[in-house]
Amino acid sequence: MGKKKSAAASGGSRKRTIVAEDIAKGARTLQQQAAALDALVQAMKSNAVKQIEIDGFGLLERGVDEIDRFIDNVDKGVKQARRDKERAAM
């Protein structure tokens, strides 16, 4: 089975209209995931586990980078919307 084409590669736009609640929902999910990771860290510390070998740590690193890029995009979108609103009020 081949890889799924991205929206941009298939001729569509990757841009999507979102509202504040969409971002809040994502933030709640991230908070839950961060709490789960923190619990795992605490379990390792309390059980004196110095290291473990796992697959997929790169996924976490790439995911954090993706979230940083998303935050930058939302910031740019908010600033642009604010500028557009100010221009319309003139």
mmCIF file of the C-alpha atoms, coordinates in Angstrom:
data_MODEL
# 
_entry.id   MODEL 
# 
loop_
_atom_site.group_PDB 
_atom_site.id 
_atom_site.type_symbol 
_atom_site.label_atom_id 
_atom_site.label_alt_id 
_atom_site.label_comp_id 
_atom_site.label_asym_id 
_atom_site.label_entity_id 
_atom_site.label_seq_id 
_atom_site.pdbx_PDB_ins_code 
_atom_site.Cartn_x 
_atom_site.Cartn_y 
_atom_site.Cartn_z 
_atom_site.occupancy 
_atom_site.B_iso_or_equiv 
_atom_site.pdbx_formal_charge 
_atom_site.auth_seq_id 
_atom_site.auth_comp_id 
_atom_site.auth_asym_id 
_atom_site.auth_atom_id 
_atom_site.pdbx_PDB_model_num 
ATOM 1  C CA . MET A 1 1  ? 0.000   0.000  0.000  1.00 0.00 ? 1  MET A CA 1 
ATOM 2  C CA . GLY A 1 2  ? 1.417   3.375  -1.042 1.00 0.00 ? 2  GLY A CA 1 
ATOM 3  C CA . LYS A 1 3  ? 1.746   6.520  0.996  1.00 0.00 ? 3  LYS A CA 1 
ATOM 4  C CA . LYS A 1 4  ? -1.233  8.825  1.168  1.00 0.00 ? 4  LYS A CA 1 
ATOM 5  C CA . LYS A 1 5  ? -0.712  12.058 -0.769 1.00 0.00 ? 5  LYS A CA 1 
ATOM 6  C CA . SER A 1 6  ? -0.768  15.277 1.185  1.00 0.00 ? 6  SER A CA 1 
ATOM 7  C CA . ALA A 1 7  ? -3.521  17.782 0.496  1.00 0.00 ? 7  ALA A CA 1 
ATOM 8  C CA . ALA A 1 8  ? -1.025  20.044 -1.272 1.00 0.00 ? 8  ALA A CA 1 
ATOM 9  C CA . ALA A 1 9  ? 0.305   17.202 -3.444 1.00 0.00 ? 9  ALA A CA 1 
ATOM 10 C CA . SER A 1 10 ? -3.211  16.184 -4.470 1.00 0.00 ? 10 SER A CA 1 
ATOM 11 C CA . GLY A 1 11 ? -4.036  19.722 -5.576 1.00 0.00 ? 11 GLY A CA 1 
ATOM 12 C CA . GLY A 1 12 ? -5.895  20.783 -2.428 1.00 0.00 ? 12 GLY A CA 1 
ATOM 13 C CA . SER A 1 13 ? -4.984  23.362 0.163  1.00 0.00 ? 13 SER A CA 1 
ATOM 14 C CA . ARG A 1 14 ? -3.543  22.405 3.547  1.00 0.00 ? 14 ARG A CA 1 
ATOM 15 C CA . LYS A 1 15 ? -4.987  25.568 5.039  1.00 0.00 ? 15 LYS A CA 1 
ATOM 16 C CA . ARG A 1 16 ? -8.038  25.221 7.217  1.00 0.00 ? 16 ARG A CA 1 
ATOM 17 C CA . THR A 1 17 ? -10.285 27.691 8.995  1.00 0.00 ? 17 THR A CA 1 
ATOM 18 C CA . ILE A 1 18 ? -10.179 27.182 12.755 1.00 0.00 ? 18 ILE A CA 1 
ATOM 19 C CA . VAL A 1 19 ? -11.691 28.798 15.815 1.00 0.00 ? 19 VAL A CA 1 
ATOM 20 C CA . ALA A 1 20 ? -10.231 29.316 19.273 1.00 0.00 ? 20 ALA A CA 1 
ATOM 21 C CA . GLU A 1 21 ? -12.012 26.199 20.589 1.00 0.00 ? 21 GLU A CA 1 
ATOM 22 C CA . ASP A 1 22 ? -10.146 24.048 18.033 1.00 0.00 ? 22 ASP A CA 1 
ATOM 23 C CA . ILE A 1 23 ? -6.838  25.264 19.458 1.00 0.00 ? 23 ILE A CA 1 
ATOM 24 C CA . ALA A 1 24 ? -8.095  24.888 23.038 1.00 0.00 ? 24 ALA A CA 1 
ATOM 25 C CA . LYS A 1 25 ? -9.071  21.268 22.328 1.00 0.00 ? 25 LYS A CA 1 
ATOM 26 C CA . GLY A 1 26 ? -5.575  20.578 20.989 1.00 0.00 ? 26 GLY A CA 1 
ATOM 27 C CA . ALA A 1 27 ? -4.027  22.274 24.004 1.00 0.00 ? 27 ALA A CA 1 
ATOM 28 C CA . ARG A 1 28 ? -6.063  20.075 26.372 1.00 0.00 ? 28 ARG A CA 1 
ATOM 29 C CA . THR A 1 29 ? -4.886  16.972 24.515 1.00 0.00 ? 29 THR A CA 1 
ATOM 30 C CA . LEU A 1 30 ? -1.269  18.136 24.734 1.00 0.00 ? 30 LEU A CA 1 
ATOM 31 C CA . GLN A 1 31 ? -1.670  18.770 28.471 1.00 0.00 ? 31 GLN A CA 1 
ATOM 32 C CA . GLN A 1 32 ? -2.975  15.225 28.974 1.00 0.00 ? 32 GLN A CA 1 
ATOM 33 C CA . GLN A 1 33 ? -0.105  13.788 26.938 1.00 0.00 ? 33 GLN A CA 1 
ATOM 34 C CA . ALA A 1 34 ? 2.437   15.875 28.861 1.00 0.00 ? 34 ALA A CA 1 
ATOM 35 C CA . ALA A 1 35 ? 0.955   14.612 32.141 1.00 0.00 ? 35 ALA A CA 1 
ATOM 36 C CA . ALA A 1 36 ? 1.263   11.012 30.914 1.00 0.00 ? 36 ALA A CA 1 
ATOM 37 C CA . LEU A 1 37 ? 4.906   11.561 29.938 1.00 0.00 ? 37 LEU A CA 1 
ATOM 38 C CA . ASP A 1 38 ? 5.615   13.208 33.276 1.00 0.00 ? 38 ASP A CA 1 
ATOM 39 C CA . ALA A 1 39 ? 4.071   10.220 35.080 1.00 0.00 ? 39 ALA A CA 1 
ATOM 40 C CA . LEU A 1 40 ? 6.390   7.909  33.134 1.00 0.00 ? 40 LEU A CA 1 
ATOM 41 C CA . VAL A 1 41 ? 9.396   10.047 34.087 1.00 0.00 ? 41 VAL A CA 1 
ATOM 42 C CA . GLN A 1 42 ? 8.367   9.916  37.737 1.00 0.00 ? 42 GLN A CA 1 
ATOM 43 C CA . ALA A 1 43 ? 7.886   6.129  37.529 1.00 0.00 ? 43 ALA A CA 1 
ATOM 44 C CA . MET A 1 44 ? 11.382  5.752  36.105 1.00 0.00 ? 44 MET A CA 1 
ATOM 45 C CA . LYS A 1 45 ? 12.847  7.927  38.863 1.00 0.00 ? 45 LYS A CA 1 
ATOM 46 C CA . SER A 1 46 ? 10.955  6.278  41.704 1.00 0.00 ? 46 SER A CA 1 
ATOM 47 C CA . ASN A 1 47 ? 11.943  2.814  40.459 1.00 0.00 ? 47 ASN A CA 1 
ATOM 48 C CA . ALA A 1 48 ? 15.577  3.843  39.945 1.00 0.00 ? 48 ALA A CA 1 
ATOM 49 C CA . VAL A 1 49 ? 15.378  3.040  36.230 1.00 0.00 ? 49 VAL A CA 1 
ATOM 50 C CA . LYS A 1 50 ? 18.340  4.853  34.725 1.00 0.00 ? 50 LYS A CA 1 
ATOM 51 C CA . GLN A 1 51 ? 17.611  4.161  31.076 1.00 0.00 ? 51 GLN A CA 1 
ATOM 52 C CA . ILE A 1 52 ? 15.346  2.221  28.761 1.00 0.00 ? 52 ILE A CA 1 
ATOM 53 C CA . GLU A 1 53 ? 15.564  1.273  25.101 1.00 0.00 ? 53 GLU A CA 1 
ATOM 54 C CA . ILE A 1 54 ? 12.561  2.212  22.991 1.00 0.00 ? 54 ILE A CA 1 
ATOM 55 C CA . ASP A 1 55 ? 11.575  2.719  19.382 1.00 0.00 ? 55 ASP A CA 1 
ATOM 56 C CA . GLY A 1 56 ? 10.076  5.971  18.240 1.00 0.00 ? 56 GLY A CA 1 
ATOM 57 C CA . PHE A 1 57 ? 11.791  8.664  20.305 1.00 0.00 ? 57 PHE A CA 1 
ATOM 58 C CA . GLY A 1 58 ? 12.395  10.529 17.047 1.00 0.00 ? 58 GLY A CA 1 
ATOM 59 C CA . LEU A 1 59 ? 8.612   10.735 16.684 1.00 0.00 ? 59 LEU A CA 1 
ATOM 60 C CA . LEU A 1 60 ? 8.450   12.757 19.882 1.00 0.00 ? 60 LEU A CA 1 
ATOM 61 C CA . GLU A 1 61 ? 11.213  15.093 18.726 1.00 0.00 ? 61 GLU A CA 1 
ATOM 62 C CA . ARG A 1 62 ? 9.583   15.626 15.320 1.00 0.00 ? 62 ARG A CA 1 
ATOM 63 C CA . GLY A 1 63 ? 6.180   16.085 16.934 1.00 0.00 ? 63 GLY A CA 1 
ATOM 64 C CA . VAL A 1 64 ? 7.502   18.816 19.205 1.00 0.00 ? 64 VAL A CA 1 
ATOM 65 C CA . ASP A 1 65 ? 9.001   20.562 16.167 1.00 0.00 ? 65 ASP A CA 1 
ATOM 66 C CA . GLU A 1 66 ? 5.654   20.287 14.342 1.00 0.00 ? 66 GLU A CA 1 
ATOM 67 C CA . ILE A 1 67 ? 3.850   21.827 17.318 1.00 0.00 ? 67 ILE A CA 1 
ATOM 68 C CA . ASP A 1 68 ? 6.360   24.703 17.367 1.00 0.00 ? 68 ASP A CA 1 
ATOM 69 C CA . ARG A 1 69 ? 5.676   25.350 13.677 1.00 0.00 ? 69 ARG A CA 1 
ATOM 70 C CA . PHE A 1 70 ? 1.923   25.182 14.282 1.00 0.00 ? 70 PHE A CA 1 
ATOM 71 C CA . ILE A 1 71 ? 2.206   27.723 17.104 1.00 0.00 ? 71 ILE A CA 1 
ATOM 72 C CA . ASP A 1 72 ? 4.167   30.042 14.795 1.00 0.00 ? 72 ASP A CA 1 
ATOM 73 C CA . ASN A 1 73 ? 1.486   29.680 12.101 1.00 0.00 ? 73 ASN A CA 1 
ATOM 74 C CA . VAL A 1 74 ? -1.324  30.431 14.550 1.00 0.00 ? 74 VAL A CA 1 
ATOM 75 C CA . ASP A 1 75 ? 0.595   33.459 15.840 1.00 0.00 ? 75 ASP A CA 1 
ATOM 76 C CA . LYS A 1 76 ? 1.010   34.765 12.291 1.00 0.00 ? 76 LYS A CA 1 
ATOM 77 C CA . GLY A 1 77 ? -2.681  34.136 11.592 1.00 0.00 ? 77 GLY A CA 1 
ATOM 78 C CA . VAL A 1 78 ? -3.784  36.014 14.714 1.00 0.00 ? 78 VAL A CA 1 
ATOM 79 C CA . LYS A 1 79 ? -1.541  38.971 13.855 1.00 0.00 ? 79 LYS A CA 1 
ATOM 80 C CA . GLN A 1 80 ? -2.828  39.048 10.273 1.00 0.00 ? 80 GLN A CA 1 
ATOM 81 C CA . ALA A 1 81 ? -6.462  38.868 11.424 1.00 0.00 ? 81 ALA A CA 1 
ATOM 82 C CA . ARG A 1 82 ? -5.810  41.727 13.866 1.00 0.00 ? 82 ARG A CA 1 
ATOM 83 C CA . ARG A 1 83 ? -4.254  43.851 11.098 1.00 0.00 ? 83 ARG A CA 1 
ATOM 84 C CA . ASP A 1 84 ? -7.157  43.060 8.752  1.00 0.00 ? 84 ASP A CA 1 
ATOM 85 C CA . LYS A 1 85 ? -9.666  44.018 11.459 1.00 0.00 ? 85 LYS A CA 1 
ATOM 86 C CA . GLU A 1 86 ? -7.846  47.310 12.146 1.00 0.00 ? 86 GLU A CA 1 
ATOM 87 C CA . ARG A 1 87 ? -7.785  48.165 8.426  1.00 0.00 ? 87 ARG A CA 1 
ATOM 88 C CA . ALA A 1 88 ? -11.503 47.431 8.077  1.00 0.00 ? 88 ALA A CA 1 
ATOM 89 C CA . ALA A 1 89 ? -12.262 49.756 11.006 1.00 0.00 ? 89 ALA A CA 1 
ATOM 90 C CA . MET A 1 90 ? -10.528 52.710 9.316  1.00 0.00 ? 90 MET A CA 1 
# 
